[in-house]
Amino acid sequence: MALRMSHLAQHDTLTDLPNRVLLRDRIVQASTLARRRGAAFAVLFLDLDHFKDVNDTLGHHAGDQLLREVARRLTGTLRASDTVSCQGGDEFIILLPEVSSAAHMQTVIGKLMAAVTAPYDLDGQAAHVTLSLGAALYPQDGADPDELLKHVDAAMYRAKADGRNRHHFYARALHGEIQRQQQLRHDPRAALDAGQFWLAYQPKVNPASGELLGAEALLRWNGPDGPVSPATFIPAAEETRLIVPLGRWVLREACAQARRWADAGQPLAVSVNISAAQFADPTFVDTVQDELRAQGVQVSIDDFGTGYSGLSYLHEFPVTTLKIDRSFLAPGRSGPQATALITAISGLGRALNLQVIAEGVEQPAQVRAMLDLGCAAMQGYLFAPPLPPAAFEAWRRDWPAQHAAFAAHA
C-alpha cells in the first residue's frame, strides 16, 4: 500500500507518467551528475496546440485518449534513460540526460514532432494535432532546476507566439521579453480592478451626405507608465481569458455612454467589438440580454475577409454589418485585386441587405475610391481618431462644418 501511495504521489493519474514532483527530483539528480562529469543535459517542454478544440468537438473522453496516446508515442520514441513527464493537461516535459549539443537536441526534437503530429484514431474519429516545443540545455540555459524549467517554459511560449507547430531554443534575449509578457498577462487584471481602462469612440460617417452613422467603442488602457497599445494587451487578455470580464465591462460602459447621449438628446448607435472567447462564454447571451435587448442588438463582422472573419458567420449569427478590413485600403494593396475584393464585399452586402463600412480611411483618394465602389459608410483618421466622450461631443458639434469643407475640396 505504501509503494502504491508513493507511486500515485509521483505520477500523473491519466497517463501514469512522472509528474512535476518526480521530474524535478530527476533534474536535480541529473544536475549533480552533470556537474561531476562536466557534461550537459537537455530539457524539452511540449504543449499541444489547440488541445481544447479536441475536447470541444470530440468530447473529453477523446481528449483523454489523445493524451494517453501522445504519452505512449513520446516514451516509444525516446531512450529508456530519458524521462517523459506529464505536467497535467496537455503539457509534457522531457529530460534528456547526456545530450552533447544543440544539434543532438535538434535530431531528437525532429523525431518527437514527427511522432506526435502523425494522425490519431480516437474511437473511429480522426484527429490531427500539432505542438509547440521549447528547449533548454544545462548548464548554459539554467544553472539550477528551477531556472532551467523557467527558461524552457519561456522557449515554449516563444514557439507559440511565433505561430505554433514549431520549436524554439532558449536564448538569453528571451528572458526580458518573457518577463514583460508574464507581467503583461498579470497587469490587465489588476488594471481592470484599478479602473485604468476607458473607452474611446471613433465616428462612422457617410462622407457623401455628411451623415453621422454611429461610433465604434474602442478599449484603451492608461497604465502606470503611460498608455499601453491594444495590439499588445488585447492578445494577452484573450490568452488569459480576461477578455471575458473585460468585454463585459466594455459592453456595460458603452451602453451607459449611449444612454447618456440619448438622455442629452443626441442619440447615437454605438458598436463594440466582441471576441470569439466572449461568444463561446456561456454567460455572454445573458450579458447581452441584460444590457442591450431593449435597445436592439446588431452584429457586425469586423475585418471581413481576413483571419476567422469569413462567410460562415453570415448564417451563424444575425449579422447586420460587414467591415472592410483596413488592409484592403493600404497603399500597398491598391490595384485591380484590391478593387475586386472591395467590390465583391460591397456587392455581397447589398445582395444580403447588409451595411458595409470601410475602416482605416486616411486619405481623400480612398474616400473617392470607396464611393465609386459602392461603399458610402466609412471610419478612419481622415475624419477623426478614437476620442474620449467629451472630445467626441466637441467633434460632433464641429462635424457639419468639417464636412462642408471636406466636400468643397473633394
Secondary structure, 3 states (H helix, E strand, C coil): CHHHHHHHHHECCCCCCECHHHHHHHHHHHHHHHHHHCCCEEEEEEEECCHHHHHHHHCHHHHHHHHHHHHHHHHHHCCCCCEEEEEECCEEEEEECCCCCHHHHHHHHHHHHHHHHCCEEECCEEECCCEEEEEEEECCCCCCHHHHHHHHHHHHHHHHHCCCCCEEECCCHHHHHHHHHHHHHHHHHHHHHHCCEEEEEEEEEECCCCEEEEEEEEEEEEECCEEECHHHHHHHHHHCCCHHHHHHHHHHHHHHHHHHHHHCCCCCCEEECCCHHHHHCCCHHHHHHHHHHHHCCCEEEEEECCCCCCCCHHHHCCEEEEEECHHHHCHHHCCHHHHHHHHHHHHHHHHCCCEEEECCCCCHHHHHHHHHCCCCEECCCCCCCCECHHHHHHHHHHHHHHHHHHHHHC
